[in-house]
Amino acid sequence: MEPGKEQIMLTTERLLFRQHTMADMDAFCAMEQDPEVRRYVGGKPRTREEAEHRFINDPLQPIDDRMAVWATILKSENRYIGRSGVYPHYKPDGEIIKNEGALSFYIAHEYWGNGFATEAGRAFIQFAFNQLKLKRIVAVVEVGNDASVHIIKKLGFTLVETECGPRSFYHFVLKNASDNPL
Ligand SMILES: CC(C)(COP(=O)(O)OP(=O)(O)OC[C@H]1O[C@@H](n2cnc3c(N)ncnc32)[C@H](O)[C@@H]1OP(=O)(O)O)[C@@H](O)C(=O)NCCC(=O)NCCS
């Protein structure tokens, strides 16, 4: 796809969310190769080769045109600074759970601490509840990822389970407040 012609999914005051394009590959790979970014998501950095493989083969592109992890662009610099979105929530057997989504955000290390993940998270929650009419959004955060836990709680999520293992994970849930069970 010609750069600049990608489908824009959503915008916020400082950010723009759009489909990934091949032009994003270097910035994507730099994040995947960064041990700080990978500390609580996979644990160790990927090699450039692994990162490229993931960029090309992973379902980064929208599944139903609306639920996916999107290229996150800092508008003032027209620069790829990460990826974020609400993507389908899968059961362990791979089946998609209807009316649910999973929130995700990754920001390049040099842009941490500017409120970008919070801004992205807030925008996607509003989108998921108001436009997609999802009933629940989940978030899985590795124990120790305190910045992410802080953001998830600030966004209103509730801790429902702690999964313990060699790597332990918190499971958070946010329900659609306007969802009437009757
Ligand atoms: C987690 C991550 C997305 C945060 O991105 P960010 O743009 O820096 O986040 P924000 O600036 O919006 O917010 C960070 C918040 O965490 C707080 N924080 C930072 N470090 C913290 C720590 N060690 N403990 C508790 N809170 C912390 C900040 O004070 C800020 O809160 P505030 O705005 O209320 O002051 C980013 O560090 C990242 O991409 N990490 C690697 C990938 C990852 O872990 N993704 C999440 C997977 S669940």
The ligand as an ORCA input file, in Angstrom:
! r2SCAN-3c Opt
* xyz 0 1
  C       3.768     -0.057     29.718
  C       3.926      1.012     28.623
  C       2.958      0.701     27.508
  C       3.635      2.380     29.215
  O       3.694      3.336     28.171
  P       3.787      4.916     28.488
  O       3.398      5.636     27.259
  O       5.083      5.214     29.108
  O       2.635      5.042     29.590
  P       1.990      6.382     30.151
  O       2.986      7.486     30.048
  O       0.654      6.572     29.526
  O       1.708      6.007     31.656
  C       2.699      5.436     32.473
  C       2.162      5.495     33.892
  O       2.831      4.508     34.670
  C       3.460      5.150     35.767
  N       4.645      4.378     36.038
  C       5.796      4.359     35.338
  N       6.645      3.473     35.912
  C       5.993      2.924     36.958
  C       6.329      1.957     37.933
  N       7.525      1.342     37.917
  N       5.412      1.637     38.877
  C       4.205      2.211     38.904
  N       3.818      3.162     37.998
  C       4.714      3.498     37.046
  C       3.700      6.567     35.322
  O       3.850      7.433     36.429
  C       2.428      6.846     34.526
  O       1.348      7.089     35.385
  P       0.722      8.567     35.571
  O       0.415      9.084     34.197
  O      -0.509      8.332     36.393
  O       1.772      9.368     36.269
  C       5.382      1.028     28.079
  O       6.253      1.047     29.157
  C       5.680     -0.152     27.186
  O       5.394     -0.131     25.995
  N       6.288     -1.205     27.745
  C       6.682     -2.370     26.972
  C       5.493     -3.156     26.424
  C       4.497     -3.455     27.500
  O       4.850     -3.856     28.614
  N       3.224     -3.302     27.167
  C       2.154     -3.594     28.058
  C       1.831     -5.026     27.982
  S       0.584     -5.445     29.201
*
